[in-house]
Amino acid sequence: MSSDSGNGAYYKDSAVIQQHQNRQQKELNRREKWIPVIYSCLLIAVGQTGMSLLLPALPAMHQDLNISSQMTQWLVSAYLLGFGPSQLFYGPLSDIYGRRPVLLSGLMVAVLGILLSLFAHHSAAMIILGRVLQGIGAGCASVIARVSLRDRYEGAHLRQAMAYFGIVMAFVPTITPLAGGFLTTHFGWVSIFFTMAGYLGLLWILLFYRFEETHAAEAADERAHVSDFVHQYWQLLKSDHFRCYSGVVWIQYSLNVFSISVMPFIMQMQVGMNADTYGRWTLLPAVSLVLGGILASKTRHFFSKESVLQAASLLQLVAGLGMLLLPHSALLMMLSLSLFAFGNGMAFPNALSSLLEPYKRTAGTATALAGAGQMLSASLGSALLVSLGITSITGLGVVLVAGGAVLLYLTRHARNTIPACDDWHSRHHPVHH
């Protein structure tokens, strides 16, 4: 009798221990599931801090280096000159040789560029050269940040990962200028390069020891050549699927860049709001963007990507109409901008996941073309609209209405499109979808 009781107690204890171990394993799996998202968020911050952290320091650099306004602008343009086009090379290389070696090599180039700017900080020409190298290296972080998520996740999980990634991508540029201004005011503009070098150095060490390969390298006899790169880019550009979904990503990002570029002038020059007050008002659209991303994540199991994209486009069209029709008070203008930001937060993860999901073997190439086009369309589009004198709330409303209408068309048309072939050698071995 006592023996049976002892056995019962033993099995009961064993069951409790097993349940506890199962709970621990589930919790560990849950935590590990988010590690790739954390790495991607750390990586996307590389490109954005390289750009926005330096912006508050430009007047001080202009004065200390005794350079012209045009030369000062090159401190920004040189970085973009390296950052945008370099993605077109990192994408195919990461498809062929794997994500990890391309990422570590590219980040090392970025570190060398920062160190060149740092140690030659008395020479504007050498700083500009360093900024080009920094941009070329940072391009790899932008590509691998996106494509590593595509490697790790599928379906609704990819949409959820992209939602959190999109929040960080949009939110970092609103924080880094504050940090850049603090560093410049208290420690001088050179401290910004120390900060960037420290961040990239620590990140490189972390990734060297902890980043696991997410895409196996191609076999030597299967590796693509330069002509295959060009061919695959051409196939993507010919694909209605790529054009529609990349168009949504590009337009969403361009509208966001344009709105945050002209809104300070509208609120300060036309409404009379000071910079400090406007800085506090910007929290409203920033929070709205985060809420839009959270909604996109929470509703991923209930609504299709296309329906969410169409709803976001409608909200942004309504936001533009609000700027056109409502009284131009500070509150109503910022509420309209917040509605646009909310739609932006909803749309970005769904558009980016829809764009990348059909690709596995050539996901890096698709990501690179989408990322380079995103940077190019945002910079050229914003510059063109500003040069046309569209710097009023009415002008911004017209742009948002037009953008919302185009987005509605693209999302409706994208529903029935066919992706390009996911094969380097489709010229020789065509694969039909």
N, C-alpha and C positions, 0 to 999 in steps of 0.2 A: 504493500500500500504506500509506504513511504517512498519506495523506489519509483512508483508511478507518479507520485506527486513531484518528486525531484525531476523526473523526465519532463513533466508538464511545465514546470517552472523553467527548465532549460530551453525548451522549444519556444516558450513565450518570450523569454529574454532574447533568444536568437531572432525571433520575428521582429521584436522592437528594434534590435540593433540593425537588422536588414532594412526596416522602414526608415530609420534614421540615416543610414548610408544612402538609400535611394533619394531621400530629400536633399542630402548634401550634393549628390551627383547632379540632380536636376538644377540645383542652385548654381553649381559650378558651370554646367552647360549653358544656363541662362546668362551668366556673366561673360563666358567666353564668346557667346553669340554676338556680343556688342563690341568685342575687341577690334574687329576690322573697321567698324564704324568710327571708333575713337581714333584709330590710326589715320583713317581718311580725313577726319576733321582736323587733325594735327597737320596733315599734308596740305590740305587746301589753304590753311592759314599761312603757309610758306609764301605762296604767290601773292596773297592779299596784303600781308604785312610788308613784303618787299615794295609794294606800291604805296599803300596809304600811310604807313608809319613815317615815311619821309616827308609827306606833304606839308605838315606844320613847320618843318625845318627849312623850307625853301627860302623864305625871306632872310633868315639868318645866314644861310649859305651864300645867297646873293650878295650880302653885305661883306661877309668875312673873306670870301674868295675874290671879291671885286670883279664880278663877271656881269655880262649883260643879261637882260631878261630872257633873251632867246637862248643863251647858253644855260641859264637856270632851268628853262623848260626842258632842255635836253636831259637833265637829271632824271626826269620822269619818262620822256619819250624813249631814251636809250634802253631803259628797262623793258618797256613794252615791245621795243624792236626785237629784243632777244626772246622775250617771254612768249609772244603769240606764235610766230612761225616755228619755234623749236618744238612745239607740241606735235607738229606734223611728222617729225623724225622719231620722237620718243614713242609714239603710239605703235607704229610698225615694228620698231626694235623690241619693244616689250612683248609683242605677239610672238616674235621669233626666238628671242633669247631669254624670255621670262621677265617678270616684273621686278624681282629683287635686284639683280645686277644693274639693270637700267636705272632704277630708283637711286641706289647708293652712288652710282657714278655721277648721275645728274646733280644730286645734292652736293657732292664734292666740288663740282664745277661752280655751283652757287656760292659755296663757302669760300672758294678761291677768289671769286669776283668781289665778295664783301671784304676779304682781307686786303685785296689790292686797293679798294677804295679807302680802307682804313689806314693802311700804312703810307699811302700817297695822298693823304687828305688835304695837302696844301696845293695840289694840282687839280684843277677842274677837269682837264683833259683825261687824266688818269682815273679820276672818280667816274667819269662818263664811261670809260672803257671797262672799269670794274662793274658798273651797272649793267652794261651789255652782257658781260659774262654771268652776272647774278641772274639776269632774266633768262638767259639760255639754260642755266642750270635749274631754275625754278619751274620751267616748263614741264619737267618730268614729274614734279609733285602734283601738278594740276591733272595730268593724264592718269597717273597711277592712283590718285585719290579716288577718281570716278571708276576706273576700270576694275580695281581690286574689289569694289563692292559688287560689280557685275559678276566677277568671278565667284564670289562667295554666296550670293543670294539669288533666289528665283521668285517670280510671281509677286504675291502680296508682301513677302518678306523683303524683296528688293524695293518695292514702293515705300515700305516703312523705313528702310535704311536710307533711301534717297531723301525722304522727308526730313529726317534729322540732319543729314548732310546739307540739304538746302538751307535749313535754318542757320546753321553755323556759317555757311558760305555767304549768306546775306547779312548776318549779324556782325561778323568780324570787322568789316570795313567801317561800321559805325563806332567801334570801340577803339581801334588802333590809332586813329587821329588824335584821340584824347591822350593816349599813352605817348604818342610822338610829341605832342605839345608839352606834356609834363617833363619828358626827358630833355627836350630842347631848352625849356625855361630854367630847369634846375641843374642840368649837367652839361649843356652844350650839345650842338647837333652831332658831334662826333660820337657821342654816347649811343646814338641810334644805330650806328654801324656795329658798335660793340654788342648791343642788344641783339641785332639780327644774327651776328656771328655766333653768339652764345646759344641762341635758340636753335639754329641749324646744326651747330656742333652737338648739342645734347640730343637733338632729334636723330641725327645720324647714328650716334652710339646706340640709342634705344632701338632703332630699326635694324641695325647690324646684328644685335643679339636677339631681338624678339620678333622681327617681321618674317613671317613664313611665306614661302613662294606660293602664289595663288594660280599660276599658269605655267605649266611645264614648257621648257624650251623645245623648239622644233627640232626634229632629227636632222642631221647634217644634209641628208639627201632630199629632205622635204623643205628646206629653208627657201624663203622667197628672195627674189632679187629686187633691185631698184625698179625695174620695169613692172614687177608685180605690185609694188607699192602704188605706183602711178595708176596702174590698171584698177586696183581695188578702190582708190579714191574716186576714180572716174565712175566706177560701178555704183558707188554710194551716191554720188551727185546725180546720177541718172535715175535713182530709185525714188519713186513717189513717197514711199514710207520714210526714207531718210530726210527728204526735202521737207515733208510736212512736220515731222516731229522735231527735227533740228530747227526748222523755222519757228516753231513755238518756243523752243528754248532760247533762240537768238532774240526774238522779239520781246519775250518776257524780260530777259536780262537787259536789253537795250532800253526798254521803257523804264525799267527800274533805275538804270544809270542816269537817264535823261531827267527823270523826275527829281532824283536827289541832287542833281547838278543845278537845276533851275529854281527849285523850291526855296533855297536860302535867299536868292536874289528877290524872288516874289515877296517873301515874308518880311525881309529886312528893308528893301528899297521901296516897295509899293505899300506895304501895310505899316511900316515903321517899327517893326519889332527888332529889338537888339539881339546880338548874337547869342548872348547867354540865355535869354528867354526862348529863342528859337531852338537852342540845343535841348532844352527841356521838352519842348513840343515834339521833337523828333522821336521821343520815346513812344508816342502813340502809334505811329506807323510801324515802328520796330516791333512793338508788342503784337500788333495786328499780324505782321508777317509771321511771327513765331506761332501765333494761334492758328493761322492758315495751314502751316506745316503740320501742326499737331492734329488738326482736323483731317488732313490728308492721310495721316498715319492711322488714325482711329477708325476711319471709314473705309479702309482699303478692302475689307472683306464684304462690304455691303454694296459698293458702287463700282462700276467699271471705270477704267482710267479715262476713257473717252467722255463719259458723262461728267466726271469731275472736271476735266479740262474745259468742257463747254460751259459748265456752271461758273468756273473761274473767269472765263472770257466774258460772260454776261455781267458778272459783278464789276469787272474792270471797265466795261462799256458804260455801265450805270455810274461808275465813279467819274468817268469823263463827262457824262451829261450833268452830274452834280456840279462839277467845276464850271460848266457853261451856264447853267440855269439858276443855280442857287445864289443868294447874296454872297458877295466876296468878303465875308468875315473870316477872321483867323480860325475860329472853331470849325466852321463849315468846310473851309478849304482843307484843313488838316483831317477832318473826318472823311472827306472824299479821297484824300491821299491814303488814308488808313484802309479804306475799302479796297482801293487798288492793291495795296500791300498785302491785304488778306488774300485776295485772289492770286497774287503772285506766289504766296506761300503754299496755296493749294495746288497751283499748276506745275511748279518747277519739278517736284519729285515724280509726278505722274508722267510728265513729258520726257524727262531724262530716262526713266526706267523703260518707257515705251520705246524710246529710241534705241537703247542698248540691248534690250532683252533678246532680240533675234540673233545676236552675234555672240559667239563663244571663241572661235578660233581667231577671228579678226576684231575682237572687241576693242583692243587698244587702238587700232586704226580708226574705227568708227568714233571712238571717244576723242581721239586727237583732232579729227576733222571737225567734230562738233565744237570742241573747246576753242580751236583756233578761229573758227567762224564766229563764235560767241564774242570773243575779244575784239575781232575786227569789226563786226557789225555794231557793237556797242560804242567803240571809240569813234568810228567814222560817222555813224548815225547821229550820235550826240553832237559831234562837231558840226555836222551839216545843219542840224536843226537850230543850233545856237547861232551859226553864221547867217541863217535866214531870218534872224531876229525873233525867234519864237521863245520869248522869255517872260511871257505874261501868263496869268492863270487861265485866261481864255485860250491862249495858244496851247498850253499844256492840256487843257480839256479836249481840244480838237485832236491833238496827237493821241490821247488815250482812247477817244471814241474810234478813231481810225484804226488804232492798234487792236482794240477789242473786236472790231468788225473783221479784220484780217485773221485774228486768232480763232474766231468762231468758224470762219470758212475753212481754215486749215484743220481744225479738230474734227469737223464734220467730214471732210474729205479723207482724213487719215484713217478712218475706221475701216475702209475697204482696200487699203494699199498693201502691196506685197514687198517685203524687205529684199534688199540686195543679197546676192549669194554670200554665204559665210565661208569662203574658200579662197585661199591665195591664188590657186591655179585654175580659177574658173575659166580662164581663156582657153585652157587646154582640156579641162574636164568640167564642162558646165554642169551645174547642179540646179535643177528647177524646183522652185518652191510651190 
